[in-house]
Amino acid sequence: MTTPTPEERAGEAFVESAAEAVQTAVMAARLVMAVADAARRHQQRKQEGKEDDLPAAEEAVNGVGRDVQRLLPSDVSTALMGEADWPQLAQQLLALRNAGVDLDQVLPRVGEIAVNVRDQVAAKASETTDLWVRTVRETLPAGPVREAILTSPAWPEMAATMARLEEKGVDVREVLAAAHNAVLAVDQGVAKKLGAAAEPAMSRDAQLSYGPLTTGLDLPRDYDLSDREQTLTKLAIGPQENQRYIRWAREAMSGHERAADLLVASRQWPLVACRMAQMETEGKPVREHLARLSRDRSWQEDSDDTLGTRLVQAVSEALRRPAGDAPGDSQVRVSTEAARATSPSAGPTRAPSTGAAPSAAGVAAHRENAPAVRNGRTR
């Protein structure tokens, strides 16, 4: 018997999670049908002094099977009819029909309840996975080890293993931190054997983004903002987290939907999301900071050509300003010239002098002391 590969184990973990959601939905459907059968029995005892006998199991299975397949979601109906007690459930359903209940009205409602339960369980499983994405981000520095974990086909199985370890009282963060240097040595050893550089070169996006937008963030050196999904993975931001940050940004810019769309669609959005993720980790009120966008609307000034980039600058500045600042206009106006200079359509061909890559080998730009930024107002 062969040992399952990481990909096979990850696939099994995914299938098990989906199956658990469906089985929970089936439990909810069975509960609703049991309640309906109890109501039928109660009404018959009340009106006639006795309950009708249940129809024969074979008759019931043949009588309602097609209705269940037609009126319930396919995954729920398949699981329900595969249960050992399906004949008894079929007897209850046929008894309901014989008692005057319209199954075409009842079963779709049962299906809605089951789907709602199924989706809640699936969403909970997704949130649990995102919890472990966050744990990895907060425990390990940006780099090849963290990226290898989150991009591995075996990641779902890894997350499930972390959850099981935590249930047994193991400090998962301590395990990850202790393993980091050993795993990094593996990565470097393999890279050396293959003749590749252990530390990736700084990408053009990392150079162009260097400055207030990235100061203090734990970023890899080689992110590519044109590949949003990969960049979010490198930054260890899960889908649920990203959707939450998008929702917060839209709420803060209520009434300015077009501007909110431009902000979320901008190339630099993953860096904005990374700032929000770090603030959450530090316990800072992200939504209160974002609310400044509705009070200080300097990003609305001038032409629409650079609105997306001005928005990125505005939200970055709103997130970085101390929480105790007065609720009035920002002391830092969004610079139209700076927006044009950093716009992807008009960006410089090389990194600005203040954003040059640090000379120390293996030190990411965001870990260096950022140059002082002069604050001023545009004319």
N, C-alpha and C positions, 0 to 999 in steps of 0.2 A: 504494500500500500504506500503510495507516494505522499510526501508531505505537501500540503497546499502551498502555492506560491503566495507572496504578499498580495498580489492582485486578486487571486482567488479568495483569500481571506477577507479582503476589503469588499469584494463583491458579495460575499456571504453576509458580512455585517450590514451592507445596504439592504439586501433582500430581507434579512431578519427584521430590520427596522421597519420596512414597508409592510411586511407581514404582520408585525405587531400592531401597526396602525389599523390594518383591515380587521384583524381579530378583535380589537377593541371596539371597532364599529359594529361588528357582528354581535358582540355582547350587548351593546346599546340597543340594537334592533330586537334582539331576543327579549330584552327587558320590556321594551315598548309593547311587543306582541303578548308577553305574559300579562302585562297590565290590561291590555285590551281583552284578553280571554277572561281575566278576573272580572272585568266589568260586565262581560256577556253573561257569565255564570251568576253574578249578583242580580242582574236585571231579571233573568229567567226565574231565579228562586223567589224574587220579590213578586213577580207577576203571576207565576204559575205554580209556585211552591216546590219546584224541582228544576234540576238542570237537564238539558238535553245530553244524551250520550254522545261521545266523540265518534265521528265516522271512522270506518276502518282505515288503517294506516296506508294500505296500497291504494285505496280509493282516493285518499287525501293527497298522496304524493302525485298521482296522475291528474288530480283535479286542480291543483293550485301551482304545480311546478312551473308551467309556462307563464303564469301570471307573475310569479316571483322573478323569473328571468326577465320579463318584459318591463316590470315596474320598479325594480330595484337596480342600483348601479351594478355593472357586471362583476366587479371585484367582490362586492358585498354579497350578491346573490350566489356567486360560485362558492365563496367561503361558507355561507350559511347552509347551502344544500350539500356541502361536503361534511358537515358535522354529523356525529353519530346520532344525535337526537333530532335530525331533520324530519323523520317521519312523525314524531310527536308535534313538532312545530307546524308541519303541514296539516295535521289533524286540527290544531287550534285554528289555523287560518280557514280551513273549510267549514269548521263549526261556526266561525264568525260570518262567513258568507251565507250559510244555511239559516243563520239567525237574522238575516236581513241587512248585514253590513256590506257596503259597496267597497270591495278590495281595491278598485280603481281609484278610490278616494283615499283610502287608508294607507296603502303600501307606499305611494309616493311620499307621503309625510314621514313614514318610517324611514324611507331612503334619505330624506333630507336630514333627519336626526343622525342617521348613521354616517353620512358624509361629513357632517359638521364635527362629529366625534373623531372620525378618521383624520380629518385635516388638522384638528387640534393636536392629536398625538404626533402627527408628522411634523407639525411646526415646532412642537416641544423637542422632538429629536434633533431638528435643525438648530434650534437655539442651544441645545446641549453641545453640539459640534462646534458652534460659534464660540461657546464658552471656552472650549479647549484651544481654539485658535487664539483667543485673547490671552489665555494662559501662556501659550508658547511665545506670543509677542512680548508679554511683560517679563518673561523669564529669560529668553535668549536674545542676544543682540542681533541686529540685522546682519545677514550674511549667508554664506552657503549652507550652513547647518540648518538654520531656520527655514530657508527656502526649500531645502531638500525634504524636510519633514512635511511641509504644507503642500508641496507639489507631488508627493509620493502617491502612487496608486493605492498604497496601503494606509493612507491617512485616516479613512473612516475606522479601520480596525485599530489604529493607534489611539484615536480619540476614545473608542470604546474601552480599550485597555486602560487608559488613564482614568476613565470613570470608575472602572472596577477596582483599580488600585486605591483610588480615593475612598471608595466605599469600605475598603478594608483598613482604612486609617493611615495609608501611606501618603507622605508629603510629596506629591507629584512634582512640584516646582523644584524641590531639592534634588529629586532624581534627574530632572532635565538639566539643571545647572551643573550637577556633578558629571553628567555624561557629555556636556558640551565640548570640553577640551579634548576628550578622547575621540569624539566623533570628528572634530575639526582636524585632528591629526590624521584621521583616515582620509578625509577629503583632500588634505594637502599632499598626503602620500600618493594617492591615486592621481592627482593632478600632476605631480612631479614625474610619475611613471609615464604618463601620457604626454609629457612635454608641454603641459599647459601652465599658465600662470596661476598660482594659488589665489592671488588677489585680483579680482577683475578690474579692468581699467575704468576710470570714471567716464560715464556716458555723457553725451552731449546734453541730454535733459538734466542730468545731475549738475553739470556746469552752469547751464542757463538758469536753473532754479535756485542756485546757491544764493543765500541772502536771507532777508526777513521771512520769506515764505518757508524756509527749511530750518532756520536756526533752532537748535535745541531738539530737533526730531531725530529719532534713531532710524536712519535711512541706509539702504544699501548704496553701493557706488555705481551700480550699472542699471538702474531702472529705466524703462522705456515708456514714456507717457502715452505713446501711440497705441500701446497694448494695455488697455485699462485693466482687464481681468488679471493679467500676469502681474502688473504693478501692485494691485490690491493684494494679491497673494504674497508678493515680496514684502509688503508692509504688514502682513498678517492681519488683514481686515476681512472678516467673513462677510458673506452676502447679507445676513440679517443686520449686522452692524452698519454696513454701507447703506442699506435701505433706511435704517433709522436716521442716519445722518442726513440723507436726502430729504426725508420727511421733515426733519427739524429745520433745514434750510428753507424749504417751501413754506412752512408755517411762519417763519420769521419774515418772509417776503410776501405774505398774503396780500393780494391785490396787485402784485407785480409778477404775474405768472410767467410772462415772457422772459423777464430778467432772471427768475429762478431757474427756468429751463436752460438759459445760457450758462449760468453758474455751474449747474450740475453736469452739463455737457462739455464744459471746458476741459482742456487737456490736463490742467493742474488740479482737477477735482480730487484725485487720489491723495495729493499732498494736503489739501484742505481736510479731507476725511481723516488722514493720519493725525493732524493737529487735534481734531475733535476726539479721536481715540485716546491720545495721550492725556488730554484734559480730563476725560472720563476716568482714566486710571488714577489721575492725581486728585480726583474728587472735586473738580472745578465745575461750576454751573454752565455748561456749554450753551444751553438754550438762552440763558440770560445774556451771555455775550453776543449770541446771534441776533437777539432782539435789537441791538444797536443799529442793525442794517435798516430798520424801519424809522429810526430817529435821525440818523446821519445819512443823507442820501446824496452825498457828493459824487457817488458813483453814477448818478443819473446825468451829470453835467456833460457838456460837449457832445460830440457826434456818437453815433451808434457803432462806428467801425471798431472801436476798442472796448465796447461795453463789457464783453465777457471777461477780458483781462482786468479791467477796472474793478469788476465785481470780485474777482479772485483776490486782488489787492485789498479791497475793502473788507471782505470777510476774514482774511488773514489778520488784518490790523485789528478788527473787532475782537477776534479770538485772543490776540496777544495782549491787548490792553488790560491792565489790572482791573479786577472786578469793582474796586472802590471808586473808579473814576466817575466824575459827574455824568449824569445821563444826557448832557447836551451834545453838541456837535463834537466830533473827534478832533483832537489836536493835530492829527495827521490827515491832510487832504490827499485824496488819490490823485497821483500825478498822471496826467494824460500822456505826457512825453514818455514817462516810464512804462506806461501801458503799451504804447506803440513799440517801444524798444524791446519789450519782452514778449510781444505778440508772436505766435508761431509763424504768421505770415510775413512778419517784418523783423524777425529775430536776428541778432548779430551772428556772423559766421564763426566767431570764436568767443570764448568766455570772456567777460569783462575782467579788468585787472584785479578788482576786489574779489572776484570769484575764482581765481586760479586754484588749481588743485594743490593741496598742501604738499610740501616736499617730503614730509615724513612718510616712509613706506607703510602701507597698510592702514593709514588713518583716514577715515572718511571726512569729506569737507565739512559736514555738519557738526563734527566733533571738535573742529577748530573754533577759536574765538572769532565770532563774526565781526566784520568791520563795523565801525560806528555808522549809523544811518542818520543823516540829517533830516530833521522833520521840518516841513515848511508847507506853504500854501501855494497852489498853482494860481497863476493869474488868469 
